[in-house]
Amino acid sequence: MQHDIEELIKKLRDIASRSPKTKEEMQLVEAKCIELMQQIKNLNLGNTCPDEIWHYLTDADIRFKDPEYAKYQLIKYLSALKGWQYAT
């Protein structure tokens, strides 16, 4: 299970490095975010997943449309991810 969580955290960090430039790229990121949400649920981590992480995964389209919001959300996401990584 710990290996699965470590792999999930790696994937969550990877998604933060993606900055789609086209609608098609955004749709790929959005699909990856949906996969990550499912992994969180499958690992029974939904109750411990910080809201900032969950919102980041659901807001790929909003970040694509609003670069300022994307910057703001990324800071909150990475901070929450770091805290969650140490808590799990």
MODELLER restraints for C-alpha pairs under 7 A, 6 or more apart:
rsr = mdl.restraints
at = mdl.atoms
rsr.add(forms.Gaussian(group=physical.xy_distance, feature=features.Distance(at['CA:9:A'], at['CA:85:A']), mean=6.89, stdev=0.5))
rsr.add(forms.Gaussian(group=physical.xy_distance, feature=features.Distance(at['CA:16:A'], at['CA:74:A']), mean=6.94, stdev=0.5))
rsr.add(forms.Gaussian(group=physical.xy_distance, feature=features.Distance(at['CA:20:A'], at['CA:26:A']), mean=5.11, stdev=0.5))
rsr.add(forms.Gaussian(group=physical.xy_distance, feature=features.Distance(at['CA:20:A'], at['CA:64:A']), mean=6.91, stdev=0.5))
rsr.add(forms.Gaussian(group=physical.xy_distance, feature=features.Distance(at['CA:26:A'], at['CA:60:A']), mean=6.85, stdev=0.5))
rsr.add(forms.Gaussian(group=physical.xy_distance, feature=features.Distance(at['CA:26:A'], at['CA:61:A']), mean=6.74, stdev=0.5))
rsr.add(forms.Gaussian(group=physical.xy_distance, feature=features.Distance(at['CA:26:A'], at['CA:64:A']), mean=6.74, stdev=0.5))
rsr.add(forms.Gaussian(group=physical.xy_distance, feature=features.Distance(at['CA:29:A'], at['CA:60:A']), mean=6.92, stdev=0.5))
rsr.add(forms.Gaussian(group=physical.xy_distance, feature=features.Distance(at['CA:30:A'], at['CA:60:A']), mean=5.56, stdev=0.5))
rsr.add(forms.Gaussian(group=physical.xy_distance, feature=features.Distance(at['CA:33:A'], at['CA:57:A']), mean=5.02, stdev=0.5))
rsr.add(forms.Gaussian(group=physical.xy_distance, feature=features.Distance(at['CA:40:A'], at['CA:46:A']), mean=5.81, stdev=0.5))
rsr.add(forms.Gaussian(group=physical.xy_distance, feature=features.Distance(at['CA:50:A'], at['CA:80:A']), mean=6.47, stdev=0.5))
rsr.add(forms.Gaussian(group=physical.xy_distance, feature=features.Distance(at['CA:52:A'], at['CA:76:A']), mean=6.35, stdev=0.5))
rsr.add(forms.Gaussian(group=physical.xy_distance, feature=features.Distance(at['CA:52:A'], at['CA:77:A']), mean=5.41, stdev=0.5))
rsr.add(forms.Gaussian(group=physical.xy_distance, feature=features.Distance(at['CA:52:A'], at['CA:80:A']), mean=6.32, stdev=0.5))
rsr.add(forms.Gaussian(group=physical.xy_distance, feature=features.Distance(at['CA:53:A'], at['CA:77:A']), mean=5.43, stdev=0.5))
rsr.add(forms.Gaussian(group=physical.xy_distance, feature=features.Distance(at['CA:53:A'], at['CA:80:A']), mean=6.61, stdev=0.5))
rsr.add(forms.Gaussian(group=physical.xy_distance, feature=features.Distance(at['CA:53:A'], at['CA:81:A']), mean=6.74, stdev=0.5))
rsr.add(forms.Gaussian(group=physical.xy_distance, feature=features.Distance(at['CA:56:A'], at['CA:73:A']), mean=6.76, stdev=0.5))
rsr.add(forms.Gaussian(group=physical.xy_distance, feature=features.Distance(at['CA:56:A'], at['CA:77:A']), mean=6.50, stdev=0.5))
rsr.add(forms.Gaussian(group=physical.xy_distance, feature=features.Distance(at['CA:63:A'], at['CA:69:A']), mean=6.03, stdev=0.5))
rsr.add(forms.Gaussian(group=physical.xy_distance, feature=features.Distance(at['CA:63:A'], at['CA:70:A']), mean=4.42, stdev=0.5))
